[in-house]
């Protein structure tokens, strides 16, 4: 039951997996295992993402994607845990961290599964705006399953283990929006991820505009037949 692949039970055997988290020893060890899986899968996806603009961009993006995930969690998780504790949650920090990380194991696995599709469009299309929006769509799609997994874990803790208050479910939904804003702002500051071929390589872009304006511009570029590569200094996050 406690094999190295036990964390993948979260994909189909949710109740079995969340029951395992009630074991303090397993819970502590599982944080590290989940973190390693998230790092490796996000790193590989980042390498594929950045390969559009060459080897150097590929290596840098391979590090930026896991950094984006873990820094966003590091910034947002303390507020979630403290507030949940104040409203009556008796979950340990390890149990809470495991449930949140389980969602991001799902996120990184789903995102990585789209890597062959990303490679296909990089080979068959030169439309930079389309590729940026494709990555945004993959992140949103993966994020939906992330939220779904975390909510299942919190619901199990509430209904089956009675260690999590019902009010916490509503607070978590608010926290999701906070996390989304933090991660999108952080991604904007970490850009470029894909990197335009019309611009020289840069580790970070100059701070300008914002993520949401960049998405709108990318949509406009996608439907503008005269802009195949979007030769601007902005780069849509998480691109």
C-alpha positions as CSV (number, residue, x, y, z in Angstrom):
1,X,0.0,0.0,0.0
2,X,2.9,2.3,0.8
3,X,4.8,1.8,-2.4
4,X,6.6,4.5,-4.4
5,X,3.6,4.6,-6.7
6,X,1.0,5.1,-3.9
7,X,0.6,8.8,-4.6
8,X,-0.9,7.9,-8.1
9,X,-3.9,6.4,-6.3
10,X,-5.2,9.9,-6.3
11,X,-6.2,9.5,-10.0
12,X,-8.8,6.8,-9.5
13,X,-8.9,5.6,-5.9
14,X,-9.4,9.0,-4.2
15,X,-10.9,7.7,-0.9
16,X,-8.1,5.1,-0.5
17,X,-5.5,7.7,-1.1
18,X,-6.9,10.3,1.2
19,X,-7.3,7.7,3.9
20,X,-3.6,7.0,3.6
21,X,-2.9,10.6,4.4
22,X,-4.4,10.1,7.9
23,X,-1.3,8.2,8.7
24,X,1.2,10.8,10.1
25,X,4.3,8.9,9.0
26,X,3.0,8.4,5.5
27,X,1.8,12.0,5.3
28,X,5.2,13.4,6.1
29,X,7.0,11.2,3.6
30,X,4.5,11.8,0.9
31,X,5.1,15.5,0.8
32,X,8.6,14.9,-0.5
33,X,7.4,12.3,-3.0
34,X,4.7,14.5,-4.4
35,X,7.1,17.5,-4.6
36,X,9.6,15.4,-6.6
37,X,7.0,14.2,-9.0
38,X,5.6,17.7,-9.5
39,X,9.1,19.1,-10.0
40,X,10.1,16.4,-12.6
41,X,6.8,16.5,-14.6
42,X,6.7,20.3,-14.6
43,X,10.4,20.5,-15.6
44,X,9.8,18.2,-18.6
45,X,6.8,20.1,-19.7
46,X,8.8,23.3,-19.4
47,X,11.6,21.9,-21.5
48,X,9.0,21.1,-24.2
49,X,7.5,24.5,-23.9
50,X,10.7,26.4,-24.2
51,X,12.1,24.3,-27.0
52,X,10.1,26.4,-29.4
53,X,12.8,29.0,-29.0
54,X,15.9,26.9,-28.8
55,X,18.0,24.9,-26.3
56,X,18.8,27.7,-23.8
57,X,15.2,28.8,-23.6
58,X,14.2,25.2,-23.1
59,X,16.5,24.7,-20.2
60,X,15.5,27.9,-18.5
61,X,11.8,27.3,-18.9
62,X,12.3,23.8,-17.6
63,X,13.3,25.4,-14.3
64,X,10.8,28.3,-14.4
65,X,7.7,26.1,-14.5
66,X,8.3,24.2,-11.3
67,X,9.6,27.4,-9.7
68,X,6.3,29.0,-10.7
69,X,4.3,26.3,-9.0
70,X,6.3,26.0,-5.8
71,X,6.7,29.7,-5.3
72,X,3.0,30.3,-5.8
73,X,2.3,27.6,-3.2
74,X,4.9,29.0,-0.8
75,X,3.3,32.4,-1.0
76,X,-0.3,31.3,-0.7
77,X,-0.3,28.2,1.5
78,X,0.4,29.8,4.9
79,X,-2.7,32.0,4.7
80,X,-4.9,29.0,3.8
81,X,-3.6,26.8,6.6
82,X,-3.8,29.6,9.3
83,X,-7.4,30.6,8.3
84,X,-8.5,26.9,8.2
85,X,-7.0,26.3,11.6
86,X,-8.8,29.4,13.0
87,X,-12.2,28.1,11.9
88,X,-11.8,24.7,13.5
89,X,-9.7,22.5,11.2
90,X,-7.7,19.9,13.1
91,X,-5.7,18.7,10.0
92,X,-2.0,18.8,10.5
93,X,0.1,21.0,8.2
94,X,1.4,17.8,6.6
95,X,-2.1,16.5,5.8
96,X,-3.2,19.9,4.4
97,X,0.0,20.1,2.3
98,X,-0.5,16.6,1.0
99,X,-4.1,17.4,-0.2
100,X,-3.0,20.6,-1.9
101,X,0.0,18.9,-3.5
102,X,-2.1,16.0,-4.6
103,X,-4.0,18.4,-6.8
104,X,-0.7,19.6,-8.3
105,X,0.4,16.0,-9.0
106,X,-2.7,15.8,-11.1
107,X,-2.0,19.2,-12.6
108,X,1.6,18.3,-13.6
109,X,0.6,14.9,-14.9
110,X,-2.2,16.2,-17.1
111,X,-0.1,19.1,-18.4
112,X,2.8,16.7,-19.3
113,X,0.3,14.4,-21.1
114,X,-0.3,17.3,-23.5
115,X,3.4,17.6,-24.4
116,X,3.1,15.5,-27.6
117,X,0.3,17.7,-28.8
118,X,2.4,20.8,-28.0
119,X,5.3,19.3,-30.0
120,X,3.0,18.5,-32.9
121,X,1.8,22.1,-33.2
122,X,5.4,23.4,-32.8
123,X,6.4,21.3,-35.7
124,X,3.4,22.1,-37.9
125,X,2.7,25.7,-37.0
126,X,4.8,28.9,-36.7
127,X,2.1,30.9,-35.0
128,X,3.6,32.2,-31.8
129,X,0.4,33.6,-30.5
130,X,-1.4,30.3,-31.0
131,X,1.3,28.4,-29.1
132,X,1.1,30.8,-26.2
133,X,-2.7,30.5,-26.0
134,X,-2.4,26.7,-26.3
135,X,-0.2,26.6,-23.2
136,X,-2.7,28.9,-21.3
137,X,-5.5,26.5,-22.3
138,X,-3.5,23.5,-21.1
139,X,-2.8,25.2,-17.8
140,X,-6.5,26.1,-17.3
141,X,-7.7,22.6,-18.3
142,X,-5.2,21.0,-15.9
143,X,-6.1,23.5,-13.2
144,X,-9.8,22.4,-13.3
145,X,-8.8,18.9,-12.4
146,X,-6.4,20.3,-9.8
147,X,-9.3,22.1,-8.0
148,X,-11.5,19.0,-8.4
149,X,-8.9,16.8,-6.7
150,X,-8.3,19.1,-3.8
151,X,-12.0,19.6,-3.2
152,X,-12.4,15.8,-3.1
153,X,-9.6,15.6,-0.5
154,X,-11.1,18.4,1.7
155,X,-14.6,16.9,1.4
156,X,-13.3,13.5,2.5
157,X,-11.6,15.1,5.5
158,X,-14.8,16.9,6.3
159,X,-17.4,14.1,5.8
160,X,-15.4,10.9,6.6
161,X,-12.7,12.0,9.0
162,X,-14.4,15.0,10.6
163,X,-11.2,16.9,10.8
164,X,-12.2,19.7,8.4
165,X,-15.1,22.2,8.9
166,X,-17.7,22.7,6.2
167,X,-17.0,26.4,6.2
168,X,-13.5,25.6,5.1
169,X,-14.8,24.5,1.7
170,X,-16.1,28.0,0.9
171,X,-12.9,29.6,2.1
172,X,-10.9,27.3,-0.1
173,X,-12.9,28.4,-3.1
174,X,-12.0,32.0,-2.3
175,X,-8.4,31.0,-1.8
176,X,-8.4,29.5,-5.3
177,X,-9.0,32.9,-6.8
178,X,-6.2,34.4,-4.7
179,X,-3.9,31.7,-5.8
180,X,-4.8,32.3,-9.5
181,X,-4.1,36.0,-9.2
182,X,-0.8,35.4,-7.4
183,X,0.4,32.7,-9.8
184,X,-0.6,34.7,-12.9
185,X,1.3,37.8,-11.6
186,X,4.3,35.7,-10.7
187,X,4.3,34.0,-14.1
188,X,4.1,37.5,-15.7
189,X,7.3,38.5,-13.8
190,X,9.0,35.2,-14.7
191,X,8.3,35.5,-18.4
192,X,9.3,34.6,-21.1
193,X,8.4,30.9,-21.1
194,X,8.0,30.2,-24.8
195,X,10.1,33.1,-26.1
196,X,9.6,34.8,-29.4
197,X,12.0,33.9,-32.2
198,X,12.0,37.5,-33.3
199,X,13.5,38.7,-30.0
200,X,16.9,37.9,-28.5
201,X,17.0,35.5,-25.6
202,X,16.3,37.1,-22.2
203,X,16.2,35.5,-18.8
204,X,13.4,37.9,-17.8
205,X,11.4,40.4,-19.8
206,X,11.1,44.1,-18.8
207,X,8.1,44.7,-16.6
208,X,5.2,46.1,-18.6
209,X,1.5,45.7,-19.1
210,X,0.0,42.6,-17.3
211,X,-1.0,39.0,-17.9
212,X,-4.6,39.7,-18.8
213,X,-3.8,42.4,-21.4
214,X,-1.2,40.0,-22.9
215,X,-3.8,37.3,-23.3
216,X,-6.1,39.7,-25.1
217,X,-3.3,40.8,-27.4
218,X,-2.4,37.1,-28.1
219,X,-6.1,36.4,-29.0
220,X,-6.0,39.5,-31.4
221,X,-2.7,38.3,-32.9
222,X,-4.2,34.8,-33.4
223,X,-6.9,36.2,-35.7
224,X,-4.6,38.8,-37.4
225,X,-3.2,37.1,-40.6
226,X,-0.4,39.6,-40.7
227,X,1.1,38.5,-37.3
228,X,2.3,34.9,-37.3
229,X,5.0,35.3,-34.6
230,X,3.9,38.3,-32.5
231,X,7.1,40.2,-32.5
232,X,6.6,42.1,-29.2
233,X,8.6,42.3,-26.0
234,X,5.7,40.9,-24.0
235,X,5.2,37.2,-23.5
236,X,1.9,35.7,-22.3
237,X,2.2,33.8,-19.1
238,X,2.6,31.0,-18.4
239,X,4.4,31.2,-21.7
